[in-house]
Amino acid sequence: MQIKIDDKAGFCFGVVKAIGTAEEQLSHSETLYCLGDIVHNNAEVRRLNEKGLQVIDHEQLKSLRGKKVLIRAHGEPPSTYRQAHELGIELIDATCPIVLALQQRIRKGYDEMRRLSPAGQVVIFGKPGHAEVIGLCGQTDNTAIVVSSPDDLGRIDFARPIRLYSQTTKSKEDFSQLIENIEQKIKQSQPTLGEGQFVAYNTICNRVAGRALELEAFAKSVDLVLFVSGKGSSNGHYLYEYCEKVQPNTHLISDVEELDYGWLEGVERVGITGATSTPRWLMESVANAIERVVNSLN
């Protein structure tokens, strides 16, 4: 049996930066607090916890006066920075540069929309409650309209100006479809669309957008795909579903313990891949577990 790990899979730049920052801080400190899971992968969170990284929520942040707290790659809303300043908390900011640029872009768009008469709307294509989306909404004083599918378009007033942005890890195809749906709604509401009435900005990370095509080639090259990803990873769910369309014999697992060796029956080529939040060492652990089982049967 041939076992192949996707050499294009693994952490994106933003996650690498955040984890590297955490490990550097922990190299000269026994404890570092992180506001939320540093990455949507339980195995990697456990590994860093053993090194001293303690995950906290916003309620616990209130009791950490004078401590150091890491801002993960997903970013945070302005209110978090204000609260930390008031409490004398030292923030170690590991916000992904791409997310940070998007935050600034949304803030600029929000200021532009407020100056219009009637006031325009900032719309974000994303997963409600997702850490990145919370940070993005914060740039609009939490007035942004979050839509996750065409079913949510009833929240938008199509007679008013619209600026549309996307969470960085969403599907490029779904975003394009959403744009078409909004344009149709606007034409129904006002047949003569004014210049600048609706502007959509493609703010999906190129690493995520390009990853789908890489994954397609990899999935076609094997008989079975084991997609390793944390259950809470938005990027993971999107890429897993994309992979499954290309290779129906695809299974989603978050750790080695979820591996069903019955999947290997009659399979000659096994491919192991994952999300941009999946550590390389975890994919290698899955490969090693399969090798041990195969060797024991020979």
Secondary structure, DSSP 8 states (H G I E B T S, - for coil): -EEEE-TT-S--HHHHHHHHHHHHHHTT-S-EEEES-SSS-HHHHHHHHHHTEEEE-HHHHTT-TT-EEEE-TT---HHHHHHHHHHT-EEEE---HHHHHHHHHHHHHHHHHHHSSS--EEEEES-TT-HHHHHHHHTTTT--EEESSGGGGGGS-TTS-EEEEE-TTS-HHHHHHHHHHHHHHHHHH-SS--TTSEEE-----HHHHHHHHHHHHHHHT-SEEEEE--TT-HHHHHHHHHHHHH-SSEEEESSGGG--GGGGTT-SEEEEEE-TT--HHHHHHHHHHHHHHHHHH-
